[in-house]
Amino acid sequence: MALIHGYATHAAGAELLPYKYEAGELKPTDIEVKVTHCGVCHSDLHLIDNDWGISQYPFIPGHEIVGTVSKVGTEAYEFEVGDRVGIGWQANSCGHCEWCRKGLENLCAKSQGTCVHRHGGFADSVSVNSRFVFPIPAALESEHVAPLLCAGITVYNPLREYQVNPTSRVGIIGIGGLGHIALQFARAFGAYVTGFSTSANKEQEALSLGAHQFVNTRDSKGLKSLVGHFDLILSTINADQDWTAYLHALRPTGTLVFVGAPPSPLTLPVAPLTSCQRKIAGSSGGSPWQIREMLDVAARHGIKAQTERFTFDKVNLALSKLRKNQIRYRAVLAS
C-alpha cells in the first residue's frame, strides 16, 4: 500500500510534524490528486486548535488544494491523469438528499470536509469524490487560485445569491483574506463598491482592488453618511461592530450578510427590519456548480488572491504568521 507524506498536528494547538499514512484503496468514484499548492486558511487554525470541537488527532489540515490528477477511479469519468484540478472545503456528500438533488451539496447534512475526520492537503496527495474536484482554467495561476477554493467561494456565493448586478450598491466590511477577494468579485459584477476597514492605510489598496469608495470605520461620520445606501453589505470580519449602524445603511429590502463570525451575539433592533423589509443572513462556502462558475468568472475577469508563498516544510511558519495576522492576504504552501 502506498504511503502519503504530509504534516500533521497530534494535539490541540500543537505544531505540525512530518507524518505518513497508508493511502488505502481508491474508491470507484474518487480522484487522487498530487498536491502542488495548498492554501492556509483560518479554518485550518480552528481545526488545529479544536475550536469547533470536531477535530480528531493526528490529522493533516488543508482544504484549498491545487494539483494534478495522479489516479482516476473506475467510475470517475470526467478527469484524466495529468489534469490540473482544485479541491475545496468539501470532499463528499450523500448524493441523494433534498439538498444534493438541488445541486446544493454544501448544505447536505452528511457533507464531509476535506480535512475533517480525514487527512487534507498539507501533504503530497489527497483523494476525494470526483464530484468535488474542479478543473482549473488555464488563465489562473495555481498559487493565486488555491485560496479561491475556500475564501473565494465564501464571498462569491452571497454575491450571486443576492443577485448583485450593475445596479447594485455593495459594501464589503474588512479588507483582509476574504474582503480583498470580495472587492474584486463585486466590481466584476458591475456593482458600485464600498470598502469598509478600521485601517485607514488600506484605502488605496481597496480602491485598486475594485472599490469605488473607502470608509474608515473608526470615523463614525463615514458610516452615518451612508444611511439607506446599500443593497447588500457583506461582513468578512471576525470582530464586533456597530451592526445597527450597518443595518440602517441598507436600502429597503437590502441584506446584511455574515461570512465572518463576530465573537459576540448580535443584538439588533427589529424596527429597521420590519419597516423597510431589510434582512440579515449568513453564508458559508458553495456547491460544486457554484465553485465551477466562480472559477470561470475569476479567469475571465483576472480575479486572484494576493498570496505569500511558503514551502511545505515551512508550514509552521505560515501558521504562526497567520495567527499573528501578518499575512497579506493568503498564505499558500507550494512544492
Secondary structure, 3 states (H helix, E strand, C coil): CCEEEEEEECCCCCCCEEEEEECCCCCCCEEEEEEEEEEECHHHHHHHHCCCCCCCCCECCCCEEEEEEEEECCCCCCCCCCCEEEECCEEECCCCCHHHHCCCHHHCCCCEECCCCCCCCCECEEEEEHHHEEECCCCCCHHHHHHHHCHHHHHHHHHHHCCCCCCCEEEEECCCCCHHHHHHHHHHCCCEEEEEECCHHHHHHHHHHCCCEEEECCCHHHHHCCCCCEEEEEECCCCCCCHHHHHHCEEEEEEEEECCCCCCCCCCCCHHHHHHCCEEEECCCCCHHHHHHHHHHHHHHCCCCCEEEEEHHHHHHHHHHHHCCCCCCEEEEEC
